[in-house]
Amino acid sequence: MPKRDDLKRILVIGSGPIVIGQACEFDYSGTQAVKALRSEGIEVVLVNSNPATIMTDPELADRTYIEPLTVEFLELIIERDRPDAVLPTVGGQTALNLTLALHQEGILKKYNVEMIGASAEAIIIAEDREQFKDAMIEIGLDVPHSIIVSSINEAKSFARHNGYPIIVRPSFTLGGTGGGIAYNSDEYDEIIHRGLALSPVHQVLVEESLLGWKEFELEVMRDRHDNFVVVCSIENFDSIGVHTGDSLTVAPAQTLTDKEYQRMRDAAAAIMRRVKVDTGGSNVQFAVDPKTGRLVVIEMNPRVSRSSALASKATGFPIAKIAAKLAIGYTLDEIPNDITQKTPAAFEPVIDYVVTKIPKFAFEKFPETDSTLGIQMRSVGEVMAIGRTFKESLFKALRSLEAVSPFRPEDLSREKLSASLARPNENRLRFIVLALEQGWSIEEINRLTNIDPWFLDQIDQFAALQRQIRGKKLKSLNEDEFVLAKEYGFSDRRIAYLTGSEEEDVRKYRHSLNIRPVYKRVDTCAGEFESFTPYLYSTYEREDESDVRTSKKIMILGSGPNRIGQGIEFDYCCCHASFALRDEGIESIMVNCNPETVSTDYDTSDRLYFEPLTLEDVLEIYENERPDGVIVQFGGQTPLKLTMPLARAGVPIMGTPPESVDLAEDRERFAEFLNKLDIRQPAHTLARSQEEADEAVKKLGYPLLLRPSYVLGGRGMAIVYGQKRLHKYLKSAFDSAPGQAVLIDKFLEDAVEFDVDAVSDGIDCVIAGVMQHIEEAGVHSGDSSSVLPTFMIEKRLLDEIRSVTKRLAKELKVVGMMNIQYAVAQGELYVLEVNPRASRTVPYVAKSTGVPLAKIATRLMLGRTLKELGITDDLQVSRYFVKTPVFPFVKFPGVDPKLSPEMRSTGEVMGIGDDFGTAFYKAQLAAGLKLPSSGAILISVNDLDKKGALAVARRFQSLGFKLLATTGTADFLNDMGVETESVKKVSEGRPNFADVIKNGQVDLIINTPLGEASFRDGWAIRTAALQHNVPFITTISGAVAAVEAVVALRQNHMKVVSLQELHEAG
Amino acid sequence: MLIKTNQPVKIIKKSVDARLVLEDGTVFAGRRFGALVDTDGEVVFNTALTGYQEILTDPSYAGQMVVMTYPQIGNYGISDEDFESRKLFLSALIVKENSRIASNWRSDYSLDDYLKAKGIPGLEGLDTRMLVRHLRTKGAMRGVIGGIDVSIDVLLNRAKSVPPMAGRDLAITVTKGQRFAWNEDIAGINGQWKQQDLFAKKPESKYHVVAVDYGVKWNILRCLINVGCRVTVVPATTTADEIIALKPSGLLLSNGPGDPDPLQYSVDNIRQLLGKIPIFGICLGHQLLGLAAGGKTYKLKFGHRGGNHPIIDLQTRKVEITSHNHGFAVDADSLPKDRVEITHVNLNDQTVEGLRLTDVPAFSVQYHPEAAPGPHDAHYLFNRFTDLMREFQSQQ
């Protein structure tokens, strides 16, 4: 069945900002889908609110909208562009829900837009737990016993019959938000209440617990001719009870016999037919009782997913691309397999290696929360590794995680170790290794963890070898032992640690024994056919298939797993580097270990090494390929911190000299450097003891900004206003990193921050964008909204920003990208931070200016000049572009959602408008904060903010809003002549503001931190707002911007504009 | 579940105690497991991710050393329920890594113990992907497994003297020498499946099928039972008259090892039976039907062995994912066009995968509709067989 010819224009919906449960895997799948559709001559209209994506590159689609993913905005786009169809299956749950809403509100029908890839009926059956369960029973499949409840009483009656534990899953929430496992009735009541509140349909599913069962997933595809294939099977290492996104997972399934596997395959095929997924990919999850083999269906997703991205990377089978082609009418047998070229996509990939995925967590940023893993996903990223055995892939994956310091818990009591094994937690794998090394039996660990004995035996082999090597002298390891260690996945660093030597010595000794990795190909067919795509992984075996070429080539180091502070923005930059190399006719070699990304798509670069980004792995690839240069400035801190070690090993680093990178990373030396240049920076010092700190305070005075010397994403940063907090901070900092200094800066109060991105060729420097932060200094730059162009800044200061930036670019000999953070306080400009690398804001600036900065930076690194490229003037923008972060607070109950120097946002959105207010409104809306055009506002601010709050209150009042305020704030506003209703704080009895919020009497909350005394009240307001989904703002500057937005909302009709229109005109 | 752990840990080292030497002189060193004996045979590879037990016990591997492309084998052990024949006919199993333990709720033995008990050698610890790529490029070839104390030259000479696959009647060596009626007692299961829903369906038997055993896989017989047949299994050498005397409703030509060409006696039998009873051929049975219809067969470079081959049914244009194990194929050009219709084609290499005689009730497929191991997509062919028998009966 060939392509349908009635589909000329298709709307593709992206997944919006990166949030927990929905990350760059949907940029990967969306990008593939858009490319596949366009290659078929179809016009693509794309909408996504996330500017950091590759899919929103203006070259990719025909029309690209960076607009809020809401029904209203989608209707504006549909009305304008009149697509024939919408593809809702490549943008995660967001796109699926949004399309369903468009269908249910009659908008698709009104504009005659067909849903392709998944019908509304299929989405509803798959998503509605009750309908899904009925459908499964109808086709003879087993499901866990469960009911849907919409009240606590119904929930209790289920508990009486079933007993505990019980699983609670709210309907229609992302990544299981609000769900949990209840072991007793107290927990049960609490989770039910929360789940009902969070579910948009006010329903939760309560379900028989399958805790301890084995969990499997099948990634499957079906076409309109009822051809069905399984692309990949995945076995979860962690048993049921840990969300699959938070589980260590392995592909293919390891412990199923063919009989059991085929039974699962048959079930998946039956499910696809029953749910009526006629074209496309789906993910089906199963549980198996390890004692009886009972197989139950857990759920299915009628769309591409995080797991399908993993399956695509694990097998080389591009699910999203094929899904897009199936959606427009092709059948699987009509689509060729890119990798073998000669065989069709109608087959089931087979692999001859083992793939392991390990999630990356960020619990250190949410210390108030319980870090026990459960059915609500909380990991922020993941790594994947490929090895010829499970052991090799597991330990390659483990080192891909880039743990800041190796986790080696050696002195645990038996009881503590036992508890650490029984509780699912992010370090459990390490505890298992420890227990096995201490001689615990597999049966015992299996009893505590429910992890399959096969996996435990594999780790036991590793642990036994570790025990054997531990304490030996490096040189006493014989060749056989060393080879075996490498085959088992031991890193040089681990061998160094075990033998008490340096990593470099291990490497040298290994090289002297000629123990080197070979590179094998991912080819979809286990070697049965020739492969034409160099998608490679390392292993310690005989035959190398890398087939290295001698053409001019450059290697790009990716950014590794997503984490807070380092995410998709850097993958965007790495992909652009690759595209620029292709444009220049240079072979591109990508190295990365993040399966969610576009950079690890086999057709992004000429060659792909799916490898950990450690010094060892990168050096081996370097020596295998001998590229002409290595690009380290696009992947964030991960490659940047390899710069000096690579340079020392003789690796040519592209662009900015390694010495400059080193200088900028060393805060002490860099401060001297700025002093020498007479560039102003906040007064600062560093302290290695409390005494030194106390001494420093005498000079600097409070408030102080404190941070450890190693910083990523504001990790461990804090502002302190007095000695008590200072000492508390120092104690924990010195305890966790003995010997490391704490950096102490004078904190600039009432400062406004600016972020500057620039490109430089070493001589000339062009400023790409000066972004003004909306939130005041003290809020991490990644957590602050920002706006392009600047507003409310004196020309004198803007000029100074430009000239200082250019001076620093020159002094640091920057070739490529540079980012500088500035603060303006009391009319003076201060440099806060200089990063001689691409920053988080590069894609945002690129989309706003229409200039592909990362590509330009790449060409500069290749020796071109800005003049040659015709870029001589600082870049301009033609509208207002507001970037707003999104936060994962709802996943971390108990965490205070106030903004701080500790970065905690996971992603960002962009709003575009003719005026600041409109752009800000759109950005807030896209981030999930729907500002009201009328209603009531609750204000509760600290004394310092009262003056600011007064101005905001007056404006809201003049717009007709009703004002409520907590006692102190209300008294102040009433004294100043602004009529305000007083509401009690929680500490003052009831009814208090929490009641008012819960009763839906408030449409917007403005709450700035109330200081230590009223800490509990502030926390209570913010968590009540979070739970009841009332928009809240925690800074006065944010509130001022919100007023502008409300004004814009009331005055203007919202409009949409595509990037192509913007930049053609501009 | 069978777990063997906490054996006293000996010194772990990478040890090598045996070599695989191919007829072209390529050498792979590895570690023995299973029976510690030398062996020889044609080296072939199978790409299935699951189902090593069914592969081990598939008689079609007689005379072959099987390389599993998936590197971790033995993980779920061996189950009494999953045998495909009464013994092992292959020469050796070659894997990247044999599992020390067996972990599955139905597991009865570890792979290592089972191979030891059955006297079949295993070899592990070699770069199996390199071996597979070598076979893919150069074609399947003969080889020998011997100890490292034996010189490579000696092993190489031995490899060269292994009789080639082409021209050998291997079916005669694997067929069970007597006629028997199939029931699960033969498999030792006695109907007591641990996995309740496996083969739960036991419809009333409407047809009597005689299955010619060239090395039949038990799952073919189970599938026939499941679609309402009573099955009598007869040796490969059974004559046409003997078969007619059993008054079958249909004849099944089973799978089997090696080259169909030397089985002239069987081709003659089939010719005599064409038109007299509906015939369904599987794998070797398909090749024999092709020969009986006047076609020719040839040896494939490295064969098809795995569970992921896409086959298109030329009638419905539907693709089925199928289980394969064959080193020979029917030559499409050799088939008389007036009598034979090609019904199925392999999408990977366009080889003939199914045929139908237009003048008599007979059809066959090159692949394995009985799966075991592999997907169940082609199970419909057993229904097609019963349809054919019903139609034939109604015409009589």
Chai-1 contact restraints between the chains, C-beta under 6 A:
chainA,res_idxA,chainB,res_idxB,connection_type,confidence,min_distance_angstrom,max_distance_angstrom,comment,restraint_id
A,N227,B,V319,contact,1.0,0.0,6.0,A-B,restraint_1
A,P252,B,L49,contact,1.0,0.0,6.0,A-B,restraint_2
A,Q254,B,N75,contact,1.0,0.0,6.0,A-B,restraint_3
A,T255,B,N75,contact,1.0,0.0,6.0,A-B,restraint_4
A,T255,B,Y76,contact,1.0,0.0,6.0,A-B,restraint_5
A,T255,B,S103,contact,1.0,0.0,6.0,A-B,restraint_6
A,T255,B,N104,contact,1.0,0.0,6.0,A-B,restraint_7
A,T257,B,Y76,contact,1.0,0.0,6.0,A-B,restraint_8
A,D258,B,T50,contact,1.0,0.0,6.0,A-B,restraint_9
A,D258,B,G51,contact,1.0,0.0,6.0,A-B,restraint_10
A,D258,B,E54,contact,1.0,0.0,6.0,A-B,restraint_11
A,D258,B,P373,contact,1.0,0.0,6.0,A-B,restraint_12
A,Y261,B,T50,contact,1.0,0.0,6.0,A-B,restraint_13
A,Q262,B,H376,contact,1.0,0.0,6.0,A-B,restraint_14
A,D266,B,H376,contact,1.0,0.0,6.0,A-B,restraint_15
A,G293,B,W105,contact,1.0,0.0,6.0,A-B,restraint_16
A,G293,B,Q195,contact,1.0,0.0,6.0,A-B,restraint_17
A,D333,B,V319,contact,1.0,0.0,6.0,A-B,restraint_18
A,D333,B,L347,contact,1.0,0.0,6.0,A-B,restraint_19
A,T343,B,N348,contact,1.0,0.0,6.0,A-B,restraint_20
A,P344,B,L347,contact,1.0,0.0,6.0,A-B,restraint_21
A,A346,B,P310,contact,1.0,0.0,6.0,A-B,restraint_22
A,A346,B,V319,contact,1.0,0.0,6.0,A-B,restraint_23
A,F347,B,N308,contact,1.0,0.0,6.0,A-B,restraint_24
A,F347,B,P310,contact,1.0,0.0,6.0,A-B,restraint_25
A,E348,B,N308,contact,1.0,0.0,6.0,A-B,restraint_26
A,E348,B,I321,contact,1.0,0.0,6.0,A-B,restraint_27
A,V350,B,T47,contact,1.0,0.0,6.0,A-B,restraint_28
A,V350,B,L49,contact,1.0,0.0,6.0,A-B,restraint_29
A,V350,B,N308,contact,1.0,0.0,6.0,A-B,restraint_30
A,D352,B,T69,contact,1.0,0.0,6.0,A-B,restraint_31
A,D352,B,R129,contact,1.0,0.0,6.0,A-B,restraint_32
A,R388,B,P71,contact,1.0,0.0,6.0,A-B,restraint_33
A,T389,B,P71,contact,1.0,0.0,6.0,A-B,restraint_34
A,T389,B,E97,contact,1.0,0.0,6.0,A-B,restraint_35
A,S441,B,N6,contact,1.0,0.0,6.0,A-B,restraint_36
A,I442,B,T5,contact,1.0,0.0,6.0,A-B,restraint_37
A,D452,B,S103,contact,1.0,0.0,6.0,A-B,restraint_38
A,P453,B,I3,contact,1.0,0.0,6.0,A-B,restraint_39
A,P453,B,S103,contact,1.0,0.0,6.0,A-B,restraint_40
A,W454,B,N75,contact,1.0,0.0,6.0,A-B,restraint_41
A,W454,B,S103,contact,1.0,0.0,6.0,A-B,restraint_42
A,D457,B,R100,contact,1.0,0.0,6.0,A-B,restraint_43
A,D457,B,I101,contact,1.0,0.0,6.0,A-B,restraint_44
A,A464,B,V9,contact,1.0,0.0,6.0,A-B,restraint_45
A,A464,B,I12,contact,1.0,0.0,6.0,A-B,restraint_46
A,L465,B,I12,contact,1.0,0.0,6.0,A-B,restraint_47
A,Q468,B,I12,contact,1.0,0.0,6.0,A-B,restraint_48
A,D480,B,K13,contact,1.0,0.0,6.0,A-B,restraint_49
A,D480,B,K14,contact,1.0,0.0,6.0,A-B,restraint_50
A,E481,B,K13,contact,1.0,0.0,6.0,A-B,restraint_51
A,V483,B,K14,contact,1.0,0.0,6.0,A-B,restraint_52
A,L484,B,K14,contact,1.0,0.0,6.0,A-B,restraint_53
A,A526,B,T47,contact,1.0,0.0,6.0,A-B,restraint_54
A,A526,B,T69,contact,1.0,0.0,6.0,A-B,restraint_55
A,G527,B,R129,contact,1.0,0.0,6.0,A-B,restraint_56
A,G527,B,V132,contact,1.0,0.0,6.0,A-B,restraint_57
A,G527,B,R133,contact,1.0,0.0,6.0,A-B,restraint_58
A,E528,B,T47,contact,1.0,0.0,6.0,A-B,restraint_59
A,E541,B,D127,contact,1.0,0.0,6.0,A-B,restraint_60
A,R542,B,D127,contact,1.0,0.0,6.0,A-B,restraint_61
A,R542,B,M130,contact,1.0,0.0,6.0,A-B,restraint_62
A,E543,B,D127,contact,1.0,0.0,6.0,A-B,restraint_63
A,E543,B,M130,contact,1.0,0.0,6.0,A-B,restraint_64
